[in-house]
């Protein structure tokens, strides 16, 4: 093969051609994205726009910015796309802080606002999080809910071990994970139930359940004992420690005024 003697177009100092050698009239110049069932204007998207920035710019602020590096899961949303190979819709949980908005072209994005709210009706996952007290400050809750939602949309018949395997991408610094795990387990096919037949995580009588009188697993006994401790905490703090806290506060205030 003879060596090339003419420079390529980008190697030349000459001005670039004024027209491209191909017809681009059939190509789209903006992404086509559905969000929560509606087409969203994508005219402001650039190649560097993240899906998180795009969603929040469109007033969908339930999706949070936490670590900005895909580690905390607060920005989790669900991407749904048709798979021609299997002729099915595939659901994937993605970190919106890293996912380019343009990569969601011809996809459907579901955020926490799109699955339920107190103004309409809560999704069962949201209801279980409320019942199990799985949210405190609430910053990480939308991402955790969307991770669970994506799992159960992909496979409604999950086991507790499968859910546990897929929940390691969401961090929570408030709850210690146990209430979140209780909420997730209550949705599984093999969810643990008490003698009454109800799920222990969402049972309305769990604080008064005399589970130690029933022959059950040690895990169930510990869970019941923990529930009773939690129900007593406010009473203990109010009656036993409140007076000492007030006394200490008065002492500090008097000392500071000297």
N, C-alpha and C positions, 0 to 999 in steps of 0.2 A: 504494500500500500504506500503510495507516494506521500511524502510529508506535506502537511498543510502549509500553504504560503499566505493565504488571506486571513486576516484576523477575524475573530468572531464579532458579533454585533456589540457585545458588552465590552470587548477589548478595544474597540475603536474610539477615538476621540471625537468622531463625527457625531452630529446630533442624531438622536434616535428617530426611527421612522415615525411619521405622523399618524399612520394607521397600521393596525395589526393585520397580519396576513390571513387571519381566520375570521369568520363571521361570529360575533358574540351576541347577536340579537336574540338568540334562543336561550341564553343563560340568564339565570336570576342573579341579581346583585345584592339582595338582602336575604337573610335567613327566614325561614317559615316555621314559626314556633307556636304551639298551643300551650297555654298555661291555665290549668284548672278548668279546662273545657272551653276556653276562649282563645281566639287568635290575638296575639299581642303585637303591637307595632314594634318592629325591630330596626327601624331606620337609624337609630343612634348607636347600634352595635358596631364596634371596631374589632379587629383581630385580637386585641388585648383585653377586651371586655370579658370579665368573668360572669358566669351565670348568676352568682350571688349579687354582683353589682347591678346586673340587668333586672333581677327580681325586685331588689329593694328600690331601684329607681322607678319601678312601676307600683310602688306602695305596698308591696308584699313583704312586710318587715318581720313576719314571723320567722323567717329564715335568718339566723344570726351569724355574725362574724366573730369567731372566737380566736383561734390560733393563727388563722390565715395560711396554714400549711398542711391541712388535711389530717390533723392529728386528734382534734377534739370531737368532731362530729356534730357540732352545733349548727352547721350549715347544710345538713343532709336533706336532700330532696329526692323524689323518685322520677326517673326518666323512663318513659315507656316508648317502645319502638317496635314496628312490625318486622318480624324476621321472615324473609321470603323462603328461606330454606325449610323452615318448619311450619310456615303459614300460621304462626301464632304471634301474640303480642308479648314481648319480653320486657320485664320490669327490672330496673337496676337502681340501687341506692348509690348516689354519687355525692361527693363533696363539692358543693357549689362554689366554694371559695377558690378551687383549683380548676374546675371544669369550664372551658371556654364557652361563652354563650353561643358562638357560631357553631360549636359542635353539637348543639341541640337542634340543629336544622332538621326539619321534617320529623320532629319528635313531640311527644306530649310531656310536659313537666307538671308534676303534682307537688304542691307545697302544703304546709300544715293548714293553711286557710282553706284549701280545697277539699279536705276530707271531713270537716265538721267544725262547728263552733257553737258557743252558747246562745247565739242569736238564732240559729236554726236547730240543729241537733248534733250532739257529740257523736263522733265515731266510737264504736265499742272499745277501741284501743285507748282513746282519750278518756272514756268513762272509767275504764279499769285503772288508769293512772291516777285518776281523782280518788277512786274508792280505796286504793292501796296507799294513798299519800305519797305518790312517787315524784312529786315536784315540790321544791321549796322556793328557791329564788326564781326558778322557771326559765333561766337563760338556756339551759341545755335541753329542756323538755321538748321543744319542737323537733329537734334533730333526733332525739330518742324515739319519739312517736313515729316519725317518718321512717326510721330504720325498721321498727316493728311492722309498720304498715306495708312496707315493701316486701318484707319477708312473707307476711300472710297473704298478700296479693299474689305472690309467686307460688305459694304452696299453703293453702288454708289448713292442711292437716299436718301441722308441725309437731314434733315432740319437744319436750323441754331441753333435751340435750342439743338438738339442732338450733333452737333459739339461743341458747347459751353460747354456742360456737360462733354465732353471727352478731352478737351484741358487744364485741370487744372494741368496736370502732367509735364508741360514744363514751365520753368522760363526764362525770358528775362529781362536783366537789362538795355537795351538800348532803345528799341522802345516804351515802354509804352503799348505794346500789341495791340493798335488800328490798326496799319497797318497789323499786323499778322491776327487780327480778320477780317479785311476787305478782306484779301486774302482768308481766309477760307470761309467766307460767300458768296463770289462770286462764289464758286463751288457748293453751295447748291441748291436744287430744288426751294426753296422759296427765293432765293437771291433777294435783293432789286434792282430795276432798275429805271433809270431816265425816263424823258418824251421821250427821244430819243429811249428808248427800250434797251439801253446798260447797263451793270452792272456799277454802279457808282464807284466801287472800281478799275476797270480796264479801264474805259473810257478814251481814249486819249485826250478828250477835257474837262476833269473834272475841270481843272484849270481856264478855260474860261467860264464855264457853268453859265448862268444867272438864276440860279435855284430859286432865290427869286422872280422872276416874274411869277413863275408857282405855282399854288395851290398844294403844296405837304406837306408831314409831316414835323414837326419841326425837326425830326432827320435828314431828308434829307437836310434841310436848314443848320443845324449846320455842317454837313459833307462837304457841298459845301463851306461854309464860311471858314472852317478849311483848305480846299484845297487851297483856294486863299491866306490865310495867309501864308501857307507854301511856296507858289510860290513867295511871296513877301519878305520872310525872308532874302534871300541872298542879294537882292537889298538894303534892309534897313541896314543890317550889313555893307555892302560895302560902302554905301554912308554916313550913319549917324554916325556909331560908329568907322569906321576904322581910321579916323583921330585922335579921342580921344585915341584909343588904342595905336597908334604909338606915340602920344605925351606922354602918360604915360610910355611907354617903354623907350623912350629917357630920361625921367626924372629919371627913376630908374637906367639906365645905368650911367648917369652922376653922380648921387648921390653915386653909388657904387665905382666910380673911385676916389672919393675925399679922 
